[in-house]
C-alpha cells in the first residue's frame, strides 16, 4: 500500500498539469474500483476546473470550481501517468512509458493544460469519490482521521497527549490513523529507529509528562518529520508497484536503516546490534534491539 511520501510524490507530479486546468473530458471505462463511482461521475467532472490539488493523509484531494472535491486513493496498485495531448506546453519529463497494460486504464481526464491524466489500477482497490468540499471533514473517509504528520500540529506535546495512558505498543499506536494520519509500516519502522524507541514499548510511556518522556516524544516527532521529508525528496520508496507520475522509481528504499534489513548490522555508528524482524498485528516490524529502548 503506498504510504504518505508516495502519495505526496504523486501529488507533486500531477500538480503542474492539474491545478488551474479544466477537465475538458472525463472517460470512465468501468463502473467501479473498490466501490462504484458516484452517479454521473464523468458528466459531473466534465467542464470543471481544478482549483487546488492537495493531500489528506494517503488521499489526493482536488478542489473543483463547483464546490465539490474529487477524492482519490491509490489502493494497493493504483497509479497515475501523464500523457501529452499535443496541445499546450507541458513541464519537462512528465511522462515515461510504464508498460502496455492499458486494459487497466480505468479513468482518463483530458485537461485544458494539454495533458491527459490516466488512472491505472490492475487490482482495482483504489477509490474515487466526489464529496462537497464543505462536508469533507465530516465525511466517512475523513471524520475520524488524526493530525497530519507534516503539519504544525505534530510535536512532542501533541504526541504526549495522543499517547497518554495508552498501553498498546508504540508501533500500533503510530499506525492508528485516528491519531496521526498517513503513517504506514515502512516509515514508522524507520522513524522509531531514528528516535531510538522500541516498537514494543507501551505508547503511554511517552505521555507521562516527565522530562525524559517529553524529550523522547519530541525526538519521535522530529524523526517522523525528517523521514517523511527525506522520502518525499527521494520520490518515495519503490518496493513493488510504486512509481512516480514520470514512470520513474522512487529511491528512498536505498536509504532504509532497518526496514527489510533483517540480519544486517545496525547502521548507527555507536551501536553493535543486528536488525531483527518480528510480527506485530500481522505486519513485519524491523528494529534494532540494542539501541531502540
CORRAPE-V627677 format. One record per backbone hydrogen bond with DSSP energy under -0.5 kcal/mol. CO is the residue of the C=O (numbers start at 1). NH is the residue of the N-H. E is the energy in kcal/mol with one decimal. If there is no record, write none. Layout:
BEGIN
co=<CO:CO>
nh=<NH:NH>
e=<E:E>
END
This chain:
BEGIN
co=<3:3:4:5:6:7:8:9:10:11:12:14:14:15:18:21:22:22:23:25:27:27:31:35:38:40:41:42:45:48:49:49:50:52:52:54:56:58:59:60:61:61:62:63:63:64:67:68:69:69:70:71:72:73:74:75:77:79:81:83:91:94:100:101:102:104:104:106:107:108:108:109:109:110:110:111:114:115:115:116:116:117:118:118:119:119:120:126:127:129:131:132:133:136:139:139:142:147:148:151:155:156:157:158:159:160:163:165:166:168:169:170:171:173:175:176:176:177:179:180:181:182:184:185:186:187:188:189:190:191:192:193:196:198:199:201:202:203:204:210:211:212:213:214:215:216:217:218:219:220:221:222:223:224:225:226:227:228:229:230:231:232:234:236:237:244:245:248:251:252:253:258:261:264:268:273:274:275:276:278:278:280:283:285:287:287:288:291>
nh=<6:7:8:9:10:11:12:13:14:15:16:17:18:19:21:50:24:112:47:110:29:108:37:33:41:44:45:46:48:23:51:65:20:54:63:61:59:74:56:72:54:63:70:51:52:67:133:64:71:131:62:129:60:127:78:2:122:120:118:116:94:82:102:104:105:106:121:29:119:27:110:111:117:24:25:114:85:111:117:83:118:109:81:120:106:107:79:34:73:71:69:135:136:139:142:143:145:181:151:154:159:160:161:162:163:164:166:167:204:203:173:174:175:176:177:179:180:146:147:183:149:4:188:189:190:191:192:193:194:195:197:196:293:201:171:170:205:206:207:214:215:216:217:218:219:220:221:222:223:224:225:226:227:228:229:230:231:232:233:234:236:235:251:252:239:247:82:244:254:255:256:261:264:275:271:266:289:263:287:280:285:283:280:278:276:289:292:293>
e=<-0.7:-2.1:-2.8:-2.1:-2.0:-2.4:-2.4:-1.5:-2.2:-2.5:-0.6:-1.0:-1.8:-2.0:-1.9:-2.9:-1.2:-2.1:-3.8:-2.8:-0.5:-2.4:-2.2:-2.1:-1.2:-2.6:-2.0:-1.9:-2.1:-3.2:-0.8:-1.6:-3.6:-0.6:-2.8:-2.4:-2.3:-0.5:-2.4:-2.8:-3.5:-0.7:-2.9:-2.9:-1.2:-1.6:-3.2:-2.8:-0.8:-2.2:-2.7:-2.2:-3.0:-2.0:-2.3:-0.9:-0.5:-2.9:-2.6:-3.2:-0.6:-0.6:-2.1:-1.8:-2.0:-1.0:-2.1:-2.8:-3.2:-2.9:-0.5:-0.6:-2.7:-1.9:-1.4:-1.6:-2.5:-3.0:-0.5:-2.6:-0.6:-2.9:-2.0:-0.6:-2.1:-1.4:-2.1:-2.2:-2.6:-2.9:-2.4:-1.5:-1.2:-1.4:-1.0:-2.5:-1.5:-2.7:-1.0:-1.0:-2.4:-2.5:-2.1:-2.5:-2.2:-0.9:-2.1:-0.6:-3.1:-2.8:-2.0:-2.1:-1.5:-1.0:-0.8:-1.9:-1.6:-3.1:-2.0:-0.6:-0.8:-1.2:-1.9:-2.0:-2.0:-2.4:-2.5:-1.7:-2.1:-2.2:-2.5:-1.2:-1.9:-1.0:-1.9:-2.6:-1.8:-2.0:-1.6:-2.6:-2.3:-2.1:-2.5:-2.4:-2.3:-2.0:-2.2:-2.5:-2.2:-2.6:-2.3:-2.5:-2.6:-2.1:-2.4:-2.5:-1.9:-2.4:-2.1:-1.4:-3.4:-1.6:-2.2:-2.7:-0.8:-2.1:-0.8:-3.5:-1.7:-2.5:-0.9:-2.3:-2.3:-3.0:-1.8:-2.8:-0.6:-3.1:-2.0:-0.5:-3.5:-2.1:-2.9:-2.3:-3.2:-0.6:-1.6:-0.7>
END
